[in-house]
Amino acid sequence: MEELLRVTNLKTHFFRPDGVVRAVDGISYTLNKGESLAIMGESGCGKSVGVMSLIQLVRKPGRIVEGQALFEGRDLLKMGKEEIRQIRGHCIAMIFQDPMTSLNPTLTIGKQITEPMLWHNYAGRQEARERAIKLLAAVGIPSPWQRFTEYPFQFSGGMKQRVMIAMALACEPRLIIADEPTTALDVTVQAQIIDLLRRMKEETGTSVLMITHDLGVAADFCDKVMVMYAGRVAEQAPMDEFVERPCHPYSRGLMNSTLDLGRLKGRLDPIPGAPPSLLNPPAGCRFHPRCSEAMAVCSEKEPELVEVGPGRKVACWTAEKEGCKN
C-alpha cells in the first residue's frame, strides 16, 4: 500500500513555570492510504496533543521541539501558517473531542459546514449548500434542510457531534483525524457514524487516525492500533493480532479493564495506580511502577520500541518472556 503519513520522533513539550511537561516524547508511526489507525491509552498520555501537533494546533506554552511528519512527502511541521491553512479542512480534517465548544454559537450550522468548502474553493455556494444538507442527513440529523438554518444552541450534544463529523467530511479529505468521534452518541447513532466513516474510507480511500477509549469501536473499524503511555509508544500492531494477543503489560491491562469483545469473563480488572506526572516521569520504563511483571531492569533502563513481527512493535523488557519476540 502507498504511504500517506510518516511521523518520526515527534516531541511536543509544554514549557511551564514549574518545569517542562513532555506530553509527547518521541513517537513514530506510519499510515498508508486507505488505512485506519486507532490511538489508544489513558487520558493524559499524549494522544490528542500528538495528532494536533500534525496540523500545528498546539497552543503556547506548548511547542513542537523535534520530529518530522511527512504527509504525501511534505513535512507538516515545517510548513508556514498559510501553507498549513491550505491543508487543514481540505487535505486533513479533524473531528474535535468536545463538540460543545467547537462550534461557533453566532453562526448557523449551515454556514459552518459550507465555510470550508467555500474557503478551499471545493464547491460553489449552491453546491456547497446541497452537499451540506446531504451530509447532515448522512450523519443522522432529522429534517436537515431545516437544521441547516439553525444555530448550535438548538442542537443537543450528540447532534453537535454529528455536525462536527459532517464538517470534517465536507471537502472529502485524504486524512481524517477523529478525536473520540462517537463519545457523545448513543450506540445506534454510533454504529451509523462508524458505517459512514467506513463507506467514505472504502469509496474515496480516505485514511483515518482515530483516538478512542472504546476498544470495541476500534476493533470494529481500525486496521491497526498504537498504544501510548506517558507520552511514548508502548505497542503497535495489526488490530486483529492485538485483540488476540496484546504484548505489552499495559496493553493487557487496557484489555482487562475494558468490557469484553465477545468473550465471556468475570469482573473487570483495572490497572492499579495512576499515570505518572510528565513533569518528572519515572526512570526506565514509565509503566514499571504500575506493572505486575516489572523486573529490575525496568526501573533502570528505558526499553526501545523494537519490531517483534510483521507490522508489530513493542517497548517492553518482558516481551521476550511473554513470547512476543521473534
Phi and psi in degrees as a GROMACS rama.xvg file:
@    title "Ramachandran Plot"
@    xaxis  label "Phi"
@    yaxis  label "Psi"
@TYPE xy
-79.1228  133.948  GLU-2
-74.8741  135.681  GLU-3
-104.617  -45.1531  LEU-4
-136.322  132.974  LEU-5
-130.976  114.978  ARG-6
-104.614  129.141  VAL-7
-129.022  119.936  THR-8
49.6617  47.6344  ASN-9
-73.5082  127.901  LEU-10
-130.474  122.932  LYS-11
-126.765  117.612  THR-12
-117.74  154.356  HIS-13
-112.93  120.487  PHE-14
-96.5934  99.3852  PHE-15
-107.341  163.05  ARG-16
-58.3318  -30.0436  PRO-17
-92.1251  3.58651  ASP-18
141.236  -173.356  GLY-19
-103.992  122.709  VAL-20
-92.9  114.407  VAL-21
-88.6419  75.1647  ARG-22
-63.6011  -41.3249  ALA-23
-127.334  121.644  VAL-24
-129.187  57.3376  ASP-25
99.4222  55.1302  GLY-26
-99.4408  146.299  ILE-27
-138.825  138.945  SER-28
-166.327  167.086  TYR-29
-128.978  155.215  THR-30
-140.693  125.55  LEU-31
-90.2091  164.011  ASN-32
-63.1613  132.494  LYS-33
82.5412  -0.791151  GLY-34
-90.502  160.71  GLU-35
-129.39  132.937  SER-36
-120.572  126.289  LEU-37
-91.7286  129.877  ALA-38
-108.286  118.251  ILE-39
-125.25  160.673  MET-40
150.313  166.129  GLY-41
-66.2281  161.404  GLU-42
-57.8477  136.557  SER-43
90.501  5.1702  GLY-44
-86.2232  -6.07072  CYS-45
106.367  9.02639  GLY-46
-61.2726  -55.241  LYS-47
-68.2181  -41.2667  SER-48
-61.4167  -38.6601  VAL-49
-61.6709  -43.0446  GLY-50
-79.5235  -33.3704  VAL-51
-67.4113  -26.5223  MET-52
-62.5279  -32.3418  SER-53
-60.9051  -35.5526  LEU-54
-111.339  23.3435  ILE-55
55.5852  49.1053  GLN-56
-108.579  12.941  LEU-57
-82.08  125.813  VAL-58
-93.8932  159.214  ARG-59
-62.6326  144.223  LYS-60
-84.0401  14.1984  PRO-61
-75.634  148.16  GLY-62
-154.579  137.107  ARG-63
-76.6045  116.137  ILE-64
-101.461  -16.6814  VAL-65
-165.011  157.905  GLU-66
119.847  176.147  GLY-67
-143.295  141.834  GLN-68
-136.022  91.4855  ALA-69
-84.7186  114.939  LEU-70
-111.975  111.285  PHE-71
52.1227  39.0436  GLU-72
88.1094  -7.03067  GLY-73
-108.116  137.06  ARG-74
-81.4533  110.638  ASP-75
-62.2876  -31.8532  LEU-76
-75.7368  -14.8529  LEU-77
-100.188  -1.77325  LYS-78
-75.0388  147.126  MET-79
-76.934  174.527  GLY-80
-59.8706  -44.1103  LYS-81
-70.3054  -38.4832  GLU-82
-65.5285  -42.1421  GLU-83
-71.405  -27.7552  ILE-84
-65.1439  -32.858  ARG-85
-70.3408  -24.2593  GLN-86
-82.7967  -44.3032  ILE-87
-62.9796  131.888  ARG-88
82.124  -18.9762  GLY-89
-107.945  -65.2589  HIS-90
-85.315  -37.206  CYS-91
-127.663  123.856  ILE-92
-118.725  151.99  ALA-93
-127.53  133.515  MET-94
-98.8547  109.941  ILE-95
-77.7503  159.803  PHE-96
-71.1545  -35.2879  GLN-97
-114.357  97.1189  ASP-98
-67.4877  -20.7979  PRO-99
-66.7952  -27.5887  MET-100
-114.518  2.69964  THR-101
-95.9399  -11.4947  SER-102
-103.256  144.363  LEU-103
-78.883  117.577  ASN-104
-68.2228  -14.9789  PRO-105
-95.0233  -3.72556  THR-106
-116.329  146.191  LEU-107
-66.6008  159.742  THR-108
-60.3252  -42.6242  ILE-109
-60.8441  -41.7655  GLY-110
-59.5333  -41.0376  LYS-111
-74.262  -29.889  GLN-112
-78.5383  -38.1981  ILE-113
-78.2638  -22.5445  THR-114
-54.2656  -49.13  GLU-115
-64.176  -32.9997  PRO-116
-65.8635  -40.4023  MET-117
-73.9675  -41.4809  LEU-118
-64.7953  -38.2129  TRP-119
-91.639  8.22225  HIS-120
56.565  33.4979  ASN-121
-76.0696  -31.4908  TYR-122
-155.278  157.706  ALA-123
-75.2543  173.972  GLY-124
-61.6062  -46.4663  ARG-125
-68.8088  -42.1231  GLN-126
-63.4417  -38.8684  GLU-127
-64.9793  -39.8683  ALA-128
-62.5617  -45.9901  ARG-129
-64.2714  -40.8475  GLU-130
-66.5021  -39.2114  ARG-131
-62.5518  -42.6865  ALA-132
-64.252  -39.9766  ILE-133
-64.0225  -38.9097  LYS-134
-67.1475  -39.9415  LEU-135
-61.0358  -40.5943  LEU-136
-66.5981  -39.3551  ALA-137
-64.7385  -32.6381  ALA-138
-92.1929  9.86606  VAL-139
89.5825  22.8129  GLY-140
-86.613  119.552  ILE-141
-70.2675  152.117  PRO-142
46.7663  58.8945  SER-143
-62.6299  -31.895  PRO-144
-64.288  -32.2669  TRP-145
-79.3772  -44.814  GLN-146
-62.5884  -26.5186  ARG-147
-54.7963  -32.753  PHE-148
-96.5522  0.738827  THR-149
-94.1148  171.916  GLU-150
-106.207  160.87  TYR-151
-54.7783  -33.7016  PRO-152
-65.962  -15.5109  PHE-153
-88.9745  3.57199  GLN-154
-114.225  145.111  PHE-155
-74.7572  171.584  SER-156
-60.7053  -42.842  GLY-157
-64.9165  -38.4417  GLY-158
-69.1092  -35.6473  MET-159
-62.6455  -38.1967  LYS-160
-63.3539  -38.6027  GLN-161
-66.8156  -35.669  ARG-162
-63.5173  -41.0416  VAL-163
-60.5533  -38.2184  MET-164
-68.0464  -40.7948  ILE-165
-61.4878  -40.6189  ALA-166
-62.2534  -40.5689  MET-167
-66.1425  -32.4675  ALA-168
-84.1725  -8.70268  LEU-169
-54.6639  -46.4472  ALA-170
-99.8544  15.8123  CYS-171
48.3472  62.0767  GLU-172
-66.4074  158.46  PRO-173
-81.5299  -19.824  ARG-174
-138.942  128.323  LEU-175
-111.114  126.42  ILE-176
-100.596  113.526  ILE-177
-112.132  107.644  ALA-178
-96.29  99.7161  ASP-179
51.0941  58.1711  GLU-180
-70.3535  -16.4655  PRO-181
-118.338  14.7756  THR-182
-59.7514  -44.1028  THR-183
-90.565  11.1517  ALA-184
-108.388  148.314  LEU-185
-74.2173  168.643  ASP-186
-64.1481  -31.9167  VAL-187
-68.1212  -48.9561  THR-188
-67.4943  -35.849  VAL-189
-56.177  -45.6602  GLN-190
-63.9826  -38.2269  ALA-191
-63.6992  -41.7476  GLN-192
-66.5609  -43.0317  ILE-193
-62.2853  -40.8551  ILE-194
-63.4174  -39.107  ASP-195
-63.7266  -46.2883  LEU-196
-63.2482  -38.3491  LEU-197
-65.1971  -42.8197  ARG-198
-62.2779  -43.1618  ARG-199
-64.3182  -39.2262  MET-200
-62.1484  -42.8066  LYS-201
-72.6368  -39.0351  GLU-202
-80.3292  -35.367  GLU-203
-114.224  -5.91466  THR-204
75.3243  18.3506  GLY-205
-65.2015  138.348  THR-206
-96.2517  153.792  SER-207
-133.306  128.442  VAL-208
-102.612  112.163  LEU-209
-113.75  118.003  MET-210
-90.5434  126.135  ILE-211
-155.604  150.584  THR-212
-97.4807  -7.87835  HIS-213
-92.7599  100.256  ASP-214
-65.2676  -30.0333  LEU-215
-64.3078  -45.7016  GLY-216
-62.2766  -45.1819  VAL-217
-61.4156  -45.3135  ALA-218
-65.642  -32.3808  ALA-219
-76.1814  -31.6132  ASP-220
-108.371  -36.7856  PHE-221
-92.445  148.462  CYS-222
-82.0421  -33.0455  ASP-223
-148.413  170.953  LYS-224
-137.029  147.107  VAL-225
-128.125  121.772  MET-226
-99.0389  126.846  VAL-227
-110.393  146.855  MET-228
-144.821  124.753  TYR-229
51.9008  44.5668  ALA-230
86.166  -1.21187  GLY-231
-128.886  165.061  ARG-232
-85.9425  126.067  VAL-233
-93.7835  -37.7816  ALA-234
-158.3  146.552  GLU-235
-132.429  139.498  GLN-236
-165.628  155.879  ALA-237
-60.0028  142.977  PRO-238
-61.3046  -42.817  MET-239
-64.2993  -37.6032  ASP-240
-69.497  -37.2757  GLU-241
-63.9828  -45.4031  PHE-242
-64.2457  -37.996  VAL-243
-70.9331  -41.0248  GLU-244
-155.031  89.4198  ARG-245
-68.4474  138.992  PRO-246
-92.1692  -41.0833  CYS-247
-78.8758  139.411  HIS-248
-55.8714  -33.3739  PRO-249
-66.9147  -40.5675  TYR-250
-61.9878  -41.4329  SER-251
-65.234  -35.8875  ARG-252
-63.1467  -41.0411  GLY-253
-62.3852  -41.9389  LEU-254
-63.6016  -42.848  MET-255
-72.7046  -19.9129  ASN-256
-101.614  13.9291  SER-257
-116.846  146.471  THR-258
-57.0793  144.914  LEU-259
-62.634  162.464  ASP-260
-107.471  58.6269  LEU-261
84.9155  8.57211  GLY-262
-110.073  141.028  ARG-263
-79.5812  132.703  LEU-264
-156.912  169.057  LYS-265
-84.2717  -138.609  GLY-266
-68.007  156.021  ARG-267
-68.091  149.222  LEU-268
-120.509  87.4853  ASP-269
-69.4361  156.514  PRO-270
-73.6756  129.225  ILE-271
-69.7628  157.774  PRO-272
75.1026  -164.062  GLY-273
-138.355  157.269  ALA-274
-59.2495  150.415  PRO-275
-75.5434  161.307  PRO-276
-68.6848  133.316  SER-277
-83.78  0.0504034  LEU-278
-73.8989  -40.1986  LEU-279
-137.912  72.9324  ASN-280
-68.2306  153.3  PRO-281
-65.8698  154.245  PRO-282
-70.0354  160.252  ALA-283
71.027  -144.016  GLY-284
-69.8798  128.499  CYS-285
-70.3003  -15.1181  ARG-286
-92.0068  -10.6239  PHE-287
-60.0101  -31.8613  HIS-288
-63.7819  -19.4481  PRO-289
-108.728  -0.0846971  ARG-290
-94.4373  125.657  CYS-291
-75.395  -11.8925  SER-292
-105.843  9.20173  GLU-293
-62.3823  141.725  ALA-294
-113.806  175.914  MET-295
-58.5441  -40.7557  ALA-296
-65.0686  -25.214  VAL-297
-63.6967  -31.5397  CYS-298
-90.7389  -3.95009  SER-299
-109.172  -36.3672  GLU-300
-136.821  132.777  LYS-301
-75.3467  128.655  GLU-302
-73.9817  145.068  PRO-303
-85.8855  155.381  GLU-304
-80.3105  106.634  LEU-305
-115.858  151.489  VAL-306
-77.6226  128.207  GLU-307
-117.877  1.92348  VAL-308
176.05  173.809  GLY-309
-57.614  115.816  PRO-310
70.269  13.4256  GLY-311
-124.594  127.174  ARG-312
-134.147  150.698  LYS-313
-148.121  142.847  VAL-314
-112.435  86.8026  ALA-315
-160.215  135.859  CYS-316
-75.0599  -18.0511  TRP-317
-94.3139  0.788863  THR-318
-59.4046  -40.0438  ALA-319
-66.5345  -39.6386  GLU-320
-61.932  -34.3946  LYS-321
-83.8345  -0.207479  GLU-322
77.9783  23.9915  GLY-323
-94.7132  -8.6486  CYS-324
-100.422  149.706  LYS-325
